């Protein structure tokens, strides 16, 4: 599944996993929490990229449908 994702999204997910692993090294919430916060930020960035990718596909599909409709009207 990860192989199908664009590189920039995979990079965000990789960074999030790195943060999660670093947080796991600590018992103290004081030291753990900054890494968990950073993990959450990387995940949000990945989700934002995924949303933009989906929006781009939607708009491209809409443009193709409109072009096809206009071609059909001409025929």
N, C-alpha and C positions, 0 to 999 in steps of 0.2 A: 504494500500500500504506500509506504513512504517513497518508493522509487517513482511513483506516478506524480508526486508533488513537485512543484517547481523548486529550484535550488534555494531561493530566498526563504521559502516556507520551511524547507528541511533544515536550513541553517538556524532558524528561530527555534524549531523543536529541539534541535541538538543543543543549543545554548540553554534552553529550559531544562533539559535533562541534566546538563552539567551542573546547573544551579541546584537542582534537586539532590544530586549526588554530593555536592559540597555541603548542603544543609544536613544531610544524613551523617556527616562526620562529627557533628556537634551534639552534645547532650543539652547544652544550655540554649534556652529559647532566645536569649539575648544575641547569641552568635548565629543561631539557626535562622531566625526570622528574616534578616536582610536577604539571605539567599532564597528563601521561599517567596519573598516579595518580588525579587528579580525574576524568579521562575514564572510567577504570575504575569509579569510584564512581558516576558518573551512569548508566553502563550497568547496573550492578548494581541501582540503584534502579529503572530502567526494567523490568528483568527481574522484580523483585519485584512491581511494579505489574501486569505482564502475568500473573504467576502468580496474583495475587489476582483479577484479572478472570476468568481461566479457572476458578478455584475457585468464584467466585460463579456462573458459568454452570453448572458441574457441579451445585452444590447446588440451584440453581433448577430444573434439569432433573429432578433426583432428587425434589424436592418435587412437581413437576407429575406425575411418574410415580406417586408414592405417592397423590396426590389422585385421579388417574384410576383407579387400582386400587381405591381405597375406593369410588368412585362405581359401579364395575362390580359390586362385591360387594353393594351396596345394591339393584341392579336385579334 
